[in-house]
Amino acid sequence: MYGGAVAWRNAAYDRGWATPARLPCPVISVGNLTVGGTGKTACVELMTRKLQHHGKRVAILSRGYGGRTKEYWLRVEHGELLVNDGELPADERLADEPQLLATHLPGTPVLVGARRAHMGRLACATFGCDALVLDDGFQHRQLARDCDVVLIAARTDLSGLDVFPRGPLREPLASLARAHVIIVTKANDAPAHADALMERLRAVNRDATLATAVHEPSTLREEMTRYSHAVTELRGKQVGLLSSIGDPEGFAATVQRLHATVLWHQRFPDHHRYREEDWRLIMARCAAARPDVIVTTEKDWVRLRPYVGSPSAAPVPVWVLGIHMTLISGERELDDRLARLCAR
Protein backbone atom coordinates (compact mmCIF):
# COMPACT_ATOMS: atom_id res chain seq x y z
CA MET A 1 0.00 0.00 0.00
CA TYR A 2 2.81 2.44 0.91
CA GLY A 3 4.68 1.71 -2.32
CA GLY A 4 1.55 2.26 -4.37
CA ALA A 5 0.88 5.59 -2.66
CA VAL A 6 4.45 6.71 -3.36
CA ALA A 7 4.18 5.72 -7.03
CA TRP A 8 0.87 7.58 -7.41
CA ARG A 9 2.22 10.72 -5.74
CA ASN A 10 5.37 10.76 -7.87
CA ALA A 11 3.36 10.23 -11.05
CA ALA A 12 1.07 13.12 -10.10
CA TYR A 13 3.97 15.55 -9.79
CA ASP A 14 6.06 14.13 -12.65
CA ARG A 15 3.16 14.38 -15.11
CA GLY A 16 1.91 17.76 -13.95
CA TRP A 17 -1.35 16.55 -12.41
CA ALA A 18 -0.26 18.14 -9.12
CA THR A 19 1.54 21.47 -8.80
CA PRO A 20 4.04 22.10 -5.97
CA ALA A 21 3.94 25.38 -4.07
CA ARG A 22 6.63 27.84 -5.14
CA LEU A 23 8.25 30.13 -2.56
CA PRO A 24 9.78 33.55 -3.37
CA CYS A 25 13.37 32.48 -2.67
CA PRO A 26 15.70 29.54 -3.39
CA VAL A 27 14.84 26.29 -1.59
CA ILE A 28 17.50 23.62 -1.00
CA SER A 29 16.15 20.26 0.14
CA VAL A 30 18.25 17.77 2.10
CA GLY A 31 16.73 14.30 2.24
CA ASN A 32 17.12 10.54 2.13
CA LEU A 33 16.19 7.70 -0.17
CA THR A 34 16.33 5.26 2.74
CA VAL A 35 14.82 5.28 6.22
CA GLY A 36 17.09 7.22 8.61
CA GLY A 37 20.73 6.94 9.57
CA THR A 38 22.45 8.98 6.83
CA GLY A 39 23.66 11.95 8.91
CA LYS A 40 21.05 14.33 7.56
CA THR A 41 21.08 16.81 10.45
CA ALA A 42 24.81 17.45 10.04
CA CYS A 43 24.27 17.99 6.31
CA VAL A 44 21.44 20.47 6.92
CA GLU A 45 23.82 22.41 9.14
CA LEU A 46 26.57 22.29 6.49
CA MET A 47 24.25 23.51 3.71
CA THR A 48 22.97 26.31 5.90
CA ARG A 49 26.49 27.51 6.64
CA LYS A 50 27.41 27.37 2.94
CA LEU A 51 24.41 29.52 2.00
CA GLN A 52 25.22 31.96 4.80
CA HIS A 53 28.77 32.17 3.42
CA HIS A 54 27.19 33.47 0.21
CA GLY A 55 25.48 36.22 2.22
CA LYS A 56 22.08 34.58 2.36
CA ARG A 57 19.69 35.01 5.27
CA VAL A 58 18.70 31.39 5.79
CA ALA A 59 15.87 29.65 7.62
CA ILE A 60 15.45 25.90 8.08
CA LEU A 61 12.07 24.21 7.53
CA SER A 62 11.61 21.02 9.56
CA ARG A 63 8.78 18.54 9.95
CA GLY A 64 9.71 18.14 13.62
CA TYR A 65 9.45 14.38 14.04
CA GLY A 66 9.06 13.28 17.65
CA GLY A 67 7.64 16.58 18.87
CA ARG A 68 4.13 17.21 20.14
CA THR A 69 3.83 20.94 19.46
CA LYS A 70 2.38 21.40 15.97
CA GLU A 71 3.81 24.65 14.56
CA TYR A 72 6.48 26.89 16.06
CA TRP A 73 9.83 28.42 15.37
CA LEU A 74 13.11 28.36 17.26
CA ARG A 75 16.04 30.75 17.45
CA VAL A 76 19.03 31.06 19.73
CA GLU A 77 19.68 34.66 20.72
CA HIS A 78 22.34 35.66 23.28
CA GLY A 79 22.81 31.99 24.17
CA GLU A 80 19.12 31.39 24.97
CA LEU A 81 16.81 29.10 23.00
CA LEU A 82 13.65 31.05 22.16
CA VAL A 83 10.41 29.43 21.04
CA ASN A 84 8.23 31.80 19.01
CA ASP A 85 10.54 34.55 20.30
CA GLY A 86 9.76 33.69 23.91
CA GLU A 87 6.02 33.09 23.66
CA LEU A 88 6.30 29.34 24.37
CA PRO A 89 8.51 27.40 26.81
CA ALA A 90 11.40 25.28 25.55
CA ASP A 91 10.30 21.91 26.92
CA GLU A 92 9.92 18.22 26.13
CA ARG A 93 7.05 18.85 23.68
CA LEU A 94 9.51 20.16 21.09
CA ALA A 95 11.26 17.94 18.54
CA ASP A 96 14.95 17.17 19.10
CA GLU A 97 16.49 17.87 15.68
CA PRO A 98 15.15 21.44 15.34
CA GLN A 99 16.47 22.27 18.82
CA LEU A 100 19.88 20.88 17.90
CA LEU A 101 20.01 22.84 14.63
CA ALA A 102 18.96 26.08 16.33
CA THR A 103 21.63 25.58 18.99
CA HIS A 104 24.37 24.90 16.43
CA LEU A 105 23.35 27.85 14.25
CA PRO A 106 22.71 30.80 16.59
CA GLY A 107 20.45 33.43 15.08
CA THR A 108 19.17 31.08 12.36
CA PRO A 109 15.41 30.54 12.58
CA VAL A 110 14.22 26.94 12.48
CA LEU A 111 10.54 26.72 11.60
CA VAL A 112 8.73 23.50 12.49
CA GLY A 113 5.47 22.22 11.05
CA ALA A 114 3.89 19.84 8.56
CA ARG A 115 2.74 22.76 6.35
CA ARG A 116 6.20 23.57 5.13
CA ALA A 117 5.16 25.90 2.33
CA HIS A 118 3.23 27.92 4.91
CA MET A 119 6.21 27.92 7.28
CA GLY A 120 8.48 28.96 4.40
CA ARG A 121 6.30 31.97 3.61
CA LEU A 122 6.32 32.81 7.31
CA ALA A 123 10.14 32.68 7.32
CA CYS A 124 10.35 35.10 4.41
CA ALA A 125 7.76 37.49 5.86
CA THR A 126 8.84 37.40 9.52
CA PHE A 127 12.60 37.03 9.30
CA GLY A 128 13.33 38.46 5.85
CA CYS A 129 14.89 35.19 4.70
CA ASP A 130 16.11 34.90 1.12
CA ALA A 131 17.08 31.21 1.16
CA LEU A 132 15.48 28.17 2.78
CA VAL A 133 16.83 24.72 3.67
CA LEU A 134 14.17 22.03 3.68
CA ASP A 135 15.07 19.34 6.22
CA ASP A 136 14.10 15.80 5.16
CA GLY A 137 12.41 17.09 2.06
CA PHE A 138 13.07 14.64 -0.79
CA GLN A 139 9.63 13.03 -0.44
CA HIS A 140 7.85 16.32 0.38
CA ARG A 141 6.94 17.11 -3.21
CA GLN A 142 4.21 19.57 -2.24
CA LEU A 143 6.96 22.22 -2.04
CA ALA A 144 9.06 23.13 -5.09
CA ARG A 145 12.81 23.22 -4.61
CA ASP A 146 15.72 24.57 -6.61
CA CYS A 147 18.23 21.96 -5.47
CA ASP A 148 17.54 18.43 -4.23
CA VAL A 149 20.38 17.02 -2.11
CA VAL A 150 20.00 13.30 -1.36
CA LEU A 151 22.12 11.39 1.16
CA ILE A 152 22.96 7.69 1.07
CA ALA A 153 25.10 6.05 3.75
CA ALA A 154 28.26 4.42 2.37
CA ARG A 155 27.49 0.97 3.73
CA THR A 156 24.08 0.86 1.97
CA ASP A 157 23.78 -2.11 -0.37
CA LEU A 158 21.38 -0.99 -3.10
CA SER A 159 21.00 -4.41 -4.70
CA GLY A 160 17.62 -6.01 -4.15
CA LEU A 161 16.28 -3.37 -1.76
CA ASP A 162 12.51 -3.06 -1.38
CA VAL A 163 10.35 -0.07 -0.60
CA PHE A 164 9.15 0.28 2.99
CA PRO A 165 7.72 -1.69 4.83
CA ARG A 166 9.38 -4.66 3.09
CA GLY A 167 12.69 -2.82 2.89
CA PRO A 168 14.46 0.40 3.86
CA LEU A 169 13.69 2.44 0.72
CA ARG A 170 11.31 5.37 1.05
CA GLU A 171 10.79 5.22 -2.71
CA PRO A 172 12.34 3.29 -5.63
CA LEU A 173 15.99 3.74 -6.57
CA ALA A 174 14.94 5.29 -9.89
CA SER A 175 13.66 8.31 -7.94
CA LEU A 176 17.28 9.43 -7.63
CA ALA A 177 16.86 10.79 -11.16
CA ARG A 178 15.22 13.82 -9.47
CA ALA A 179 18.32 14.59 -7.38
CA HIS A 180 20.66 17.44 -8.25
CA VAL A 181 23.29 16.43 -5.67
CA ILE A 182 23.92 12.95 -4.24
CA ILE A 183 26.23 12.63 -1.24
CA VAL A 184 27.58 9.29 -0.04
CA THR A 185 27.84 9.88 3.69
CA LYS A 186 29.82 8.21 6.47
CA ALA A 187 32.41 7.01 3.98
CA ASN A 188 34.75 6.35 6.92
CA ASP A 189 32.31 3.64 8.12
CA ALA A 190 32.64 1.62 4.89
CA PRO A 191 35.58 2.92 2.82
CA ALA A 192 35.80 -0.24 0.69
CA HIS A 193 32.15 0.05 -0.32
CA ALA A 194 31.97 3.80 -0.98
CA ASP A 195 33.64 3.74 -4.42
CA ALA A 196 31.42 0.94 -5.73
CA LEU A 197 28.35 2.75 -4.44
CA MET A 198 29.43 5.92 -6.24
CA GLU A 199 29.65 4.01 -9.52
CA ARG A 200 26.16 2.59 -9.02
CA LEU A 201 24.76 6.04 -8.27
CA ARG A 202 26.45 7.52 -11.33
CA ALA A 203 24.69 4.94 -13.48
CA VAL A 204 21.32 5.95 -11.99
CA ASN A 205 21.83 9.71 -12.43
CA ARG A 206 24.62 10.92 -14.72
CA ASP A 207 23.69 14.59 -14.36
CA ALA A 208 23.84 14.91 -10.58
CA THR A 209 26.80 16.29 -8.66
CA LEU A 210 28.30 13.35 -6.72
CA ALA A 211 30.16 13.88 -3.46
CA THR A 212 31.41 11.84 -0.53
CA ALA A 213 31.51 12.85 3.11
CA VAL A 214 32.75 11.62 6.45
CA HIS A 215 31.09 12.18 9.80
CA GLU A 216 33.66 12.78 12.51
CA PRO A 217 33.55 13.55 16.24
CA SER A 218 33.98 17.26 16.87
CA THR A 219 33.05 17.94 20.49
CA LEU A 220 32.80 16.04 23.76
CA ARG A 221 31.00 17.80 26.59
CA GLU A 222 29.94 16.89 30.09
CA GLU A 223 26.75 18.90 29.77
CA MET A 224 25.80 18.75 33.45
CA THR A 225 28.96 20.62 34.40
CA ARG A 226 29.44 22.41 31.03
CA TYR A 227 32.97 21.02 30.91
CA SER A 228 34.44 20.32 27.47
CA HIS A 229 36.76 17.38 26.91
CA ALA A 230 39.01 16.64 23.96
CA VAL A 231 37.54 13.74 21.98
CA THR A 232 40.86 11.96 22.47
CA GLU A 233 40.02 11.65 26.18
CA LEU A 234 37.82 8.67 25.32
CA ARG A 235 40.94 6.63 24.58
CA GLY A 236 41.22 3.80 27.10
CA LYS A 237 37.87 4.57 28.73
CA GLN A 238 35.33 1.85 29.47
CA VAL A 239 32.03 3.31 28.35
CA GLY A 240 28.32 2.65 28.25
CA LEU A 241 26.50 3.95 25.18
CA LEU A 242 22.99 5.38 25.10
CA SER A 243 21.24 6.22 21.84
CA SER A 244 17.87 6.51 20.12
CA ILE A 245 18.95 7.47 16.60
CA GLY A 246 18.61 6.09 13.09
CA ASP A 247 22.15 4.68 12.96
CA PRO A 248 23.17 3.28 16.37
CA GLU A 249 25.82 1.07 14.77
CA GLY A 250 27.52 4.12 13.27
CA PHE A 251 27.52 5.85 16.66
CA ALA A 252 29.13 2.81 18.29
CA ALA A 253 31.72 2.57 15.50
CA THR A 254 32.64 6.23 15.99
CA VAL A 255 33.22 5.71 19.71
CA GLN A 256 35.28 2.59 19.06
CA ARG A 257 37.45 4.46 16.55
CA LEU A 258 38.32 6.76 19.45
CA HIS A 259 39.76 3.66 21.19
CA ALA A 260 37.14 3.37 23.91
CA THR A 261 35.93 -0.02 25.13
CA VAL A 262 32.15 -0.35 24.87
CA LEU A 263 30.77 -2.34 27.82
CA TRP A 264 27.15 -2.02 26.74
CA HIS A 265 24.96 -0.08 24.34
CA GLN A 266 21.41 0.73 25.41
CA ARG A 267 19.41 1.40 22.25
CA PHE A 268 15.95 2.87 21.93
CA PRO A 269 13.91 3.54 18.76
CA ASP A 270 14.72 6.63 16.71
CA HIS A 271 13.28 9.83 18.27
CA HIS A 272 12.38 7.90 21.44
CA ARG A 273 10.88 10.16 24.09
CA TYR A 274 12.68 9.24 27.29
CA ARG A 275 10.81 8.55 30.51
CA GLU A 276 11.83 8.21 34.12
CA GLU A 277 11.87 4.41 33.86
CA ASP A 278 14.35 4.59 30.96
CA TRP A 279 16.81 6.47 33.14
CA ARG A 280 16.30 3.93 35.94
CA LEU A 281 17.19 1.21 33.41
CA ILE A 282 20.42 3.05 32.57
CA MET A 283 21.33 3.34 36.25
CA ALA A 284 20.71 -0.40 36.66
CA ARG A 285 23.02 -1.15 33.73
CA CYS A 286 25.68 1.06 35.29
CA ALA A 287 25.36 -0.88 38.54
CA ALA A 288 25.75 -4.21 36.71
CA ALA A 289 28.73 -3.16 34.56
CA ARG A 290 30.04 0.16 35.81
CA PRO A 291 31.56 2.23 32.99
CA ASP A 292 33.89 5.16 33.44
CA VAL A 293 31.40 7.35 31.55
CA ILE A 294 28.12 7.16 29.66
CA VAL A 295 28.45 8.48 26.11
CA THR A 296 25.36 9.67 24.26
CA THR A 297 24.52 11.77 21.20
CA GLU A 298 23.56 15.42 21.00
CA LYS A 299 20.07 14.51 19.82
CA ASP A 300 19.62 12.17 22.76
CA TRP A 301 20.81 14.77 25.23
CA VAL A 302 18.02 17.12 24.13
CA ARG A 303 15.51 14.49 25.32
CA LEU A 304 17.53 13.21 28.30
CA ARG A 305 18.15 16.61 29.85
CA PRO A 306 15.01 16.65 32.07
CA TYR A 307 16.08 13.40 33.76
CA VAL A 308 19.75 14.21 34.22
CA GLY A 309 19.47 17.72 35.54
CA SER A 310 22.40 17.60 37.95
CA PRO A 311 25.63 15.64 38.38
CA SER A 312 24.12 13.79 41.35
CA ALA A 313 21.35 12.39 39.13
CA ALA A 314 23.79 10.18 37.21
CA PRO A 315 25.80 7.29 38.68
CA VAL A 316 28.72 8.14 36.37
CA PRO A 317 29.49 11.20 34.20
CA VAL A 318 27.43 11.63 31.02
CA TRP A 319 29.47 12.82 28.04
CA VAL A 320 27.75 14.09 24.90
CA LEU A 321 29.55 13.43 21.61
CA GLY A 322 29.06 15.97 18.84
CA ILE A 323 29.50 15.04 15.17
CA HIS A 324 30.25 17.20 12.15
CA MET A 325 30.18 16.40 8.43
CA THR A 326 33.15 17.03 6.14
CA LEU A 327 33.04 16.64 2.36
CA ILE A 328 36.06 14.74 1.04
CA SER A 329 35.14 14.81 -2.66
CA GLY A 330 32.79 16.81 -4.84
CA GLU A 331 32.81 19.91 -2.65
CA ARG A 332 33.99 22.28 -5.40
CA GLU A 333 31.20 21.13 -7.73
CA LEU A 334 28.65 21.50 -4.94
CA ASP A 335 29.91 24.99 -4.07
CA ASP A 336 29.72 26.02 -7.73
CA ARG A 337 26.12 24.82 -7.91
CA LEU A 338 25.17 26.73 -4.75
CA ALA A 339 26.97 29.86 -6.01
CA ARG A 340 24.93 29.80 -9.23
CA LEU A 341 21.77 29.34 -7.23
CA CYS A 342 22.58 32.23 -4.89
CA ALA A 343 23.43 34.52 -7.83
CA ARG A 344 19.91 34.32 -9.30
N, C-alpha and C positions, 0 to 999 in steps of 0.2 A: 504493500500500500504506500509506504514512504517513497520507494523508488518511482512508483507511478506518479505520485504527486510532484516529485522533483522534475520528472520528464515533462509533465504537462506545464509546469511553471516555466521551465526553460524554453519550451516551444512557444509559449505565449509571448515571451519577451523577444526571442530570436526572430519570430515571424511578424512582429509588430502588432500582435493582437492586444498586448498590454504595453503601456507607455510609462517608463520610470519618471519619477519626479526629478526635475533639474534645479539645482541650487545656483545662486548667483556668483559662485566662486569655485575654484578647483577642488575636487574631492578625490582623495587618495584612499583606496580601500586596502586594508591588510586582512587577509583571511587564510583559511585552510581548505584543502580538499578532503582531509581526513578529520576524524574526531579527535581534537585536543592534542596536546603534547608537542607542539612544534616550536614553542618559544615566541608566541605571537605578541605577548605584552611587551617584551624587550624590543621587538621589531617596531611596534607602534611608537614606542619612545624614540627609537632611532629615526624613524621617518619624520616625526614631529620636529626633532632637533635639526634635521637636514632642511626642512622647510623654513624653520626659523632662521637658519643660517642664510637663507635667501631673502631675509627681511619680511617674511610672511607672519601675519598675526594668526596663529593656528588655534583651533579648538579640536577636541577629540569627541567623537560621537560613539557611545558605547551602549550595548543592549543591557548591560548590568546583570549578567547571570548570577544567581545566588542571592540577590538582594530582594527586599520586600517592599521598599519604597518605589513607586511606579515611575515618576519623572522628577528629576532634580538635576542640579549642576553643582560641581565641586571646583574649588580653587584653593590654592595655598597662598596666603598673603601674610607676610611678616612671620613666617614659620607656623601659622595656624591654619588648619584645614577648615574652610568655610563651606557650608552647605546652603545653597541659595543665598549666598552672601550673608550668612548668619541667621537666616530665618528658621532653619531646621537644625536639630542636634546631629552631630556626627556620632552615630551609634551603630549597633549591630544590625540594623535594618538595611544598611547600605551595602552594596556589592563590593567585593574585595579589590578586583582589578581596577575599577575607576579610582578608588582611594589611593592605590599604589601609584598609578600614573600621575595623579594630581600631586602626590608627594614628591615624586621624582622630577616633576616639571613645574616648579613653582611659578605661579602667575598664569599658567595655561589652563583655561577652562575645560573641564571634562563634563559633557552633557550626557545624561543617562536616561534612556527611555526606549520603548519599542518603536515609537513613531519617529524614526531617525530623520526623515525629511523635515518634520516639524521642529525637531531639536536643532537641526542644522540651520533652519531659518532663524530660530531664536538666537543661535550663536552669532550669526551675522548681524542681527538687529541689536542685540544686547551688548555684545563685546566688540563689535566692529571687525569681526574675523574676515580674512580674505583667503583662507585656505582651511580645509577640513580633512581630518584623518578619520576614516570610518573603521572602527575596531570590529574585527570579525565580520567583515562585510561581503565576502565573496558570494554567499548565497542570498544576500539581501538585495535582490534585483529591483525592488521597488524604488531604489534611489540610484540615479545615474552617477557614474564616476568617470573621472578622466584618466585614472591609472589604477589598474587592478594588480596588486601585489599578492602572490599566493606562496605560502610556505609549505614545504614538505620536509619532514625530518629525514636525515641522511640514512638512517637504518630502515626506512620504509621499503618494503618489498612490494612493488606495484603489480607483480604477476599474480593473476588469479584473484584479485581483491574484489569483494562484493560491496554493494551499496548497503548502508545501514538499514535494518538491524542485523543482516546476515554477515556484514563485514564492516570495516572502519571507514569506508568512503561516504562522504556526505552527498556526493553526486559522482557520475561516471568520470573516468579518467579523461575522456574526450572533452570534458568541460574546460580543461586547461587551455583549450584553444582561445578562450576569452581573456586569458591572463596577458598582461603587458610585461610583468616582471615575475619570474619564478626564482625563489631563493631556497636552496637546499640548506637547511639549518642543522645545527649541532653536528657539523662535519667531524668534530673531534670525537664524537661518540662512535662513529663508524667510518673511519677514514678510508678503509678498503672498499667500502660500498658506495661512497659518495660519487666517484668518477663514473661508475657504471650507471648510477641513477641519473646523473647529468646527461649522459648520452640518450637514455630512454626519454627524458623530458624534452630534449632537443628534437627528437623524432616526433613527439606529440605536437610541439609548437615551435616552429623554426623562426618565428618572428619575435618571440619574447626575449627580453634581456634575461640572461641566466646568471645567477650569482651563487656563491657559497658563503656560509657564515659559521662561526663558532660561537658558542655560549660559554662564557668563562666567569669564574667567581671574581667579584669586584670589591665587595665589602663584607665584613663580618662584625656584627654589632651585638653586644649584650644589651638589648633594648631596655631592660628593667633598670639598668644603671647608666645607660647612655654611653657605655664605654665601647670604643672601637678597637678591634683586634686586627692584626695583619692576618690575611687568609692563611699564611704559612704557619700560623700558630695551631692549626689543626693537626699538623704533622705529629704523629706519635700518640695522639689522643684516642681514647676509647670513647665512642660516641653512640648515643641513641638518636635515631632519625624520626622525625614526625612530619608527615606531609599529607595533603589532600589536593593534589594537583593532577594534571593530565598525563604527566610523564614522571612517575615516581622512580622508575629505573634510571632515568637520566640524572635525577637529583642524587641518587645514591652513587652513581658512577662519578659524578663531579666531586663528591666528598671523598671517595676512595682515591681519586687522582691527587688529592691533597694529602695523601698518605695517612689518613685516619683509619682506625679499625672500627667497623660498624658492628656493634653488639646486637642491635635489633633495629627494625624499621617498622614503626607503627603507621600503617597507611589507612586513609579514609577516602571515600569517593571524592572526585573533583568538586570543588566549591562546597565541601561539607561545612555545615554550620555547627561549630563546636558547642558542646554542652558541658555542664559541670561533671557529668559522669565520664566524659571522654578524658578530662584532665585527671580524674581519679584513676582511670585506667593507665595513663602515662606514669603517674606516681607509683602505681603497683609494679609496672615494668621496671622502673628505676630501682625499686626495692629488690626485685628478683635478680637483676643484672645491672649493677650500679655503674653507669657511664661517668666519664669525667664531665661531659657536657651533653645537653640535648641540642641538636642542630635542626633547625626548621627553615622554611622558605619565607620570603617577605610576604607573599600572599597569605600564607598560613598565619603569620604573626598578626595581620590585620584582624583575623577572626579569633585568634587566641588571646589577644590583649586583655579582654575583660576578665579572663580567668587566671591570668598571671600578672596581676597588677603590681606586685611587689616582690623583691628578691626572696622574701620568706615564704611566698606561695609556691615556690618550686624547690624540689629536693636537691636539684643540681642546677648550675647555671644554664640558661637558655640562650643560645647564640643563633642569630638570624643571618643566613647567608644570602647576599645579594648577587645577582647575575646580570651581566651585560652582554650585548650582542656585538660582534665585530665581523665585518665583511672581509673575507680573505680573497675573494675574486669577484669580478663584475662590478666593483664599486664605481669605477669611473663611468661605465656605461649607465649605471643607475643614476649617478649624479647628473650626467648630461641630460637624461630624460626628465629629471625633476627640474633642471634649469630651464629647459624649453617650456615646461608646463608653467613655471612661475613667471616666465617672460610674456605670457599671453596677455 
